[in-house]
Amino acid sequence: MTSSIAKQPLITNKHEGINHSAADAVFRLCELLEHTVFEPHVVSRLECPLPRISLLTWLQSNKGHTKHFWTNREKDFSIAGIGSACTLSASSRDDIPAIFNHMSAYVAGSNATFVGGIAFDEQSVTEQWQQHPYAEFVLPQVEVSFKNGDYFLAVNGLPESKEANSLLRRTLINSLKALSFSNSHSDSGLSQTRVISQVHSPNNSVWNERVSNILEDIASKEVKKVVLSRQTTLQLSQPIPGEALLNEWRQLEHCGYLFLLKSGPHSFIGNSPECLYKKEGNILYTEALAGTVPRGCNHQEDITYQKILRNDPKILNEHQLVAEYILTQISHLSEVEDLNPPVSIVKLANIQHLCASFNAVLNEQITDAEIVQHLHPTPAVCGTPRNKATTRIHQLTDHARGWYSGIVGVVSEHHSEFCVAIRSALINQDTLHCYAGVGLVNGSEAQAEWQELDAKIKTVLQLFNR
């Protein structure tokens, strides 16, 4: 685990008056930095208001080996960061409490926000994921954020010693002066990019065999549900920036969580409909999102599929398994307001899901780490019982899940929120790995599930045919 921890971390926050341009904000932050004394092992944060700006365009317009972007479903909070003032990482689930303890200490009394997440499990960060740790959270060195209608430019500093003060100050000033704030949108060649080849792992015939194996396990009551996934690898005609692809995806499907985690040539991006949990103080929100049908080509067909979603026994069983798990897990941590919440329908561009929402008041001293360890991974991406389902996933999967079906989110002093990293893709130059999964329960059919996988990655494929 990598970090620098103060025994009594304090965070300074200086928030100046309204500036009328990005140049004014840069100038003011540089002026503040010249007079700032950084305390060793303590996060110091300076921020100034900005005029309206496209965060993804800003991120794409500026260089950086490390970049992060995250926005919630309501689109009233977004953060885009370049570089790292502090990186906390772990290779084991046992280290998750320590990571959250460190973040909690750093953000206390400030507006600082960590961005990052956790992979599906420790065994899944192999193959193309080897450069990505099991868990990683970053406090951006330079960031632009959007909060309740206002935009801010900020820098975060965390020196190792008093002697590092001068170097840190100069680094932050130089980074600010090098920033571009152009709002002109460029797709960076996305409109000219073509898909040269498409390879599924597993292929259709192997998929049929594996589904058959899982259905035998279900019939023998070894498991109730297992979520198998497919990796679809696209070879592109040219390299594509993750920021550009996510920006295009946002325009096509605008109602989900958006995220980008970039390290060197690798970018993990997603447009997820699913919330793992949201915590405001001691109030917890979570949901059971499971069960899938396509969208119709017209209103009447859409209604027909909606009736199937609400009445098909297989779909209802799949959703109920997730809802029961969520309810059981959060009951250990909180007082749940409604034990039988109504089930709604979430409509996306190509598919529809069943969703049940849970609100609860957390017991005293419950931490984010406890919530994560109780909920992640849910039966929506793993299966049930969790340990047996995970074992079967590893036995019957020939690609590494990595951060697909993991969680990605933000942690600040009074707010934390994580989405489930589905509807996601890993970009490495001109190679794009798309991921999708389906929950196998009693009544599942291999080819119907294969078609559902196709529907779930259709949005990504459509980005290259617009």
N, C-alpha and C positions, 0 to 999 in steps of 0.2 A: 504494500500500500504506500503511495507517495503523497506526502503532505508536509506542511510546516504548521505546527499547532502551537498557539500561544497558550500559556497557562490561564490567562484571563483575557481572552480576545475582546477588543473593543473596536468598533467600526465608526469611522468619522464620515459624516455626510454633509457636503456643502452644496446647497441648491440655490443658484442665483436667480435674479429676475428674468423676465421674458426677453429673449433675443429675437431679432427679426430676420436673421438669416443663418444658414449653416456656418458661414464664415465668422459671424459674430460669436457663435457658440464655440468654435474652435479657438478663436482668439481669447475668449474669456477663460476657457479651460486651461489653455497654455499659460495665461497670466496667473491663474490660481496655482498651477503646478509649480511655478517659479517660487512661490512662497509657502509651499506645503512641506512639512517635515513628516516623513513617513516613519512610523514606529515599526521596529523589527517584529516580524511574525504576526502582524496585525493588518487586516484588510482596511485600506483607506479608499474611499470612493468620492469622486467629484462628478457632478452632473449639471448640465445646462439644458434648458428647453430648446427644441428644434422646430423649424417649420415643418409642414406636412411632407412626408417622404415615403417612397416605396422601400421597405426594408430589404426585400429580396433583390431589388435592383441595386440598392446600395451595397449589399453583400457581394453581388456579382461584379460590381464596378471596382472593387478593392481587392488587392492581393492579400493572401494569408495562407500559411500552411494549415492552420486550424481555423475552422469556421463552424458556427452553430446558429441554428434558427429554429424557433418554436413558436407556434401560435395556437391559442385555444379555439374551440368550436364556435364560441360566440363572437370571435374576432375583436374582442375588446382588450386583449393583451397579446403582445408579440414582443419577441426579443431576437436581435441579430447580433452576434458577437464575432470578433476577430481576435485571434491569439488567446493566450491563457495567463491570467494572473495567478491562478491556482488550479491544479489538476489533482483530483482524488480518484484513485483507481483501485480495483481489487480483482483477484482471480478466483475468489471463493465466496459462496453464499454466506459463510460464517463471518466474512468481513463487512457485510452490509450494515450492521448496526454501527460500526466504527465510522464508516463513511458518513452516515446521516448525523452522527454526533458531531463530527468535524464541521459539516456544513451548517448545522444549527449554531455552533459556536461562532463561526465566521460571520453569519448574516445577522446576528443579534443586534438590534438597534439601528438597522440600516435599510437601504433600499437594494442591497446587493441580491443578485439572483444567480444561482447555479443552474446550468443546463446540462442534461445528460441522461443516462439511463442504465439499464441492465439487460443483458442478453437473455435468451430463453432459458438456458441453464449453462453450467460450467463446461459441459462436454460439447457445446454447440459452436464454440469459437475456434474452429479449425478451418482447413482449406483456405478459401478466399477471405476468411475472417481472421486470419492469424495476426494481423496488425491491430486488431480491435480487442481490448481487454474484456473480460466478462462484465465488468461494471466500470463506468467512468462518468465523472461529473466535472464540469469546467466552469470556473468563474471567468468570463471573458475579460481580456485586458482592455479592449475598446469595444463599446457596444452602442447600438441604437435600439431604443425600446419604444413601444406604444402602449400607453396605459390610460384607459378610460377617456380616449379622445385627445390625449396630449402625447407629443413626441419628445424624446430626450436623447441627448448624446452624453455618454459617460465613459469614464476611465476607472479601472480598479487596479490598485497596487498592493503588493504583498512582499516587501523586501525581506531578505534573509538576515540582514544586519544593518547597522547604522551606516557602515561604509558603502552599502549598496544604494543609499539614498540618491546620490548624484547620478549614477548610471540609470536607475529606474526613472528618475525625473526626465532625463534627456531622452530615454527610450520612448516614454509616453508622449512627450512633446513632438518628437520626430514622427511618431505614428499618427498623431492628430494632424500635423501639417501635411502629411502625405495623402490624407483621405480625399476621395472624390465623392461629391454629392450630386452627381448628375442624375436627373429623374428620367432621362430619355431611355426608353426601353429597347434593349437589343436581345434578340433570341440567340445570339452567338452561333448562328448557323443551324439552329434547331429545325427551321423550316426546310432546310436542304438535306437534313439527315435522314437516311433511309435504313430500314432494317434489312440487313443482308442475309441473315440466317436466324433460325429459331429452333432451339433444342430443348426438349422437355426432359426433366429428370425427377421421377422415373418416366419412361415412355408409357404409352397407353396399355400395352400388353402386360408389362410389369405391374402397372397400377392395378389392373384387374386382379392379378394374383394376390397382391398385398391387401386389397380390400376384402377379398375372400378369406384371407388369413384372420383379419380383424373380426369379421363377421362370425367366424368360428369361435373366436375368443369370447365374443359377446354371447353367443348361443350357449356356451359352456359356463357362462357367468364369471369368467375370469376378469372381465372388465365390463363397464356399462357403456363407455364411450371412449373413442380414441380419435384424436385429430391428426390425420396425415396431411402432409404438405407436398407441394410440387415446386420445383425451381425451374423457371423458364429462362434460358439464357439467350439474350439477343445480341448478335454481333452487328454493330452499327457501322455506317459508312464513314464515320469520323468521330473523334472524341466529343463528348458533350458535357458542359458544366452542370453539376447537380442543381445549382441555383436556377439556371435557365429552365431545366426540365420541371422543377418543382413549381416555378412561376407559371408555366404553361398548364400544369396539372391543376393548380389552384383555380385557374380560369374555367377549366372544364368541370371540376368537381369542387365546389366552394364551401361545402358545409361540414367538412371534417377538420380534425387536428392536422396541422402541417408541421413537418419537422425536417431538418437537415443536419447531419453530423458529418463534418468533412475533416479528413486527416490526409494531407498530401493528395495523391491522385484518387483516393477512395472517398466516395460520398454515399452515405446511407440516407435515403429520403423516403418520405411517406405522406400519405393523405388518409389518415385513419378515422373511421367513424366511431371508434370505441374508447370510452373512458374507463381506465382501471379504477381510479378514484380521484376525488378532489377534496381537499381539506382546507377549511377556513377557520382558524382558531381550533375549537373543539367540535366543529360541525363537519360531518363526513357525508359525502355523496359518492355512490358507486352504482353500477348497473350491470344487468345481465343482458348481453347482446348476443343472440344466437338464433339460428334458423334463417334460411335464405331461400328466396325465390327471385326470378328475374323481374325487371320492370317490363311493362307491356309496351307495345308499339303505339297504342292509343289509350285513351282513358278507360274504355270498357275492358280492354285486355288487362290493363293495370289493376282494375277492380277484381277481375277474375283471379289473378295471381294473389291479390291481397286476401281473398277468401280462402285460397289454398293455404296461405301462410298462417291464417288464424285457425284452421280446422284440420290440417293434415296431422294424423297421430304421430308420425315420425318426427315432424318438425316440432310439434308441441313437446314431445319427449326430450328432444335435444335441448330445447330452451329451458325446460323445467329442471334438467340436470344442472345447468349453469346457475339458474336462479336459486336453487336449493343450496348449492355450494356457497354462493355469495352470502346468502342469509346466514348460514351456519357459521361462516368464518367471521363476519362482522359482529355476530352476536357475542363472540368471545371478547370483543373490544369495545362494545358500545350498547346503547339502548336504541333499538330500531323503532322508528316512528310508525311504520306500516309494514306488518309482516306479510301482507298479501297485496302489493301494489298493483294497479292496473297495468296491463300489457299494451304498449303502443307499437306503432310501426314506424321504423326509420326508413325513409325513401332516399336512395342514392341514385346516381346517374344510370347505373345498369342493373342494380339489384335492390331488394328490400329485406329488412331484418325485423325480427321481433325484439322488443326491448322492455325490460322492467327496471324501474329506477328505485333505489333505496336511499333514504335519508336517515341519518342517525346522529346521536350525540355521543361523542367518544368518552370513555371512562377516563378518569384522571391519569395523567402521565403517559398516555398512549403515544408512541412515537411513530414517525413515518416508517421507520425500519420495521416495526411490528406490523403495520398495515401491509407493507409490501410483502413481508414474509408470509403473512396469512393469505393474501389474495393471489400472488403471482407464483406460477402461472395458473390462470383459471381454467376450468373445463372447456371454455370457449376456444382455447388455443392448445390445450393439452389433452384433456379427457378426464375420466374418473373411474376408479380411484387414481389419484394423481401419480403416485409412485409406479404403479403397474402400467398406467398409460404411457408414462415417460419412457419406461423400459422398452415397451413395444415400439414407440416412436424411433428410438435409437436403433433397434434391431431391424426395422423395416424402412429406414430412410437412407438413401445413398447420396444425400447432399447435406451440408452443414447449415443449420438454421441461422446460426449467429444471432444477430439482433432482431431478425424477423421473429415475430411473436414474443419479443421481449417487451420492455416498456421504455418510453421516452417522455421526459417531462422537465419540470422546473421546481426548484425549492427556494423559497425565500422565508423571511421571518414569520409571517403570519399566513402564508399561503403555500400550498404544494399541490401539484396536479400532474397526473401521468396518464398518457394514452397508451393503449396496447398497440404495439408496432406491427399492425397488419396493413394490408394494401401498401406494401413497401417494396423498395428496390435498392440494390447495391450497385453503384456505378464505379467502374475502374476504366478510365479513359474511354475506349470505344466498345467496351463490354458492359452489358446491363443484365444483372440477375434480378428477375422479378419473382416474387414469392406469393403464394396463396395456399390456403388450407381449407379442409372441410371436416366437419365432425361426423364420424361414422357411429351410428347407433343401430339398434334393431330396426330393420326395414330399409336401411340404406342400400342403394344400387350403384354399382361401380360406374356405369356410364353416365348416370344422372349426376353423380358427384364430380366426374371428369368435366362435364359441361358446366357445373358450378365453378370449378377452377378457371375455366375459360372466361366465364362472365366476370370473375373477380380481377383478372389481369387485363380485361378488355380496355379499361380506361387508360392504362399505360400504353398499350398498343395504339390507341387512338391518337395519342400525342404526336405520333410520327405520320399521321395521315390527315392532318388538318389543312 
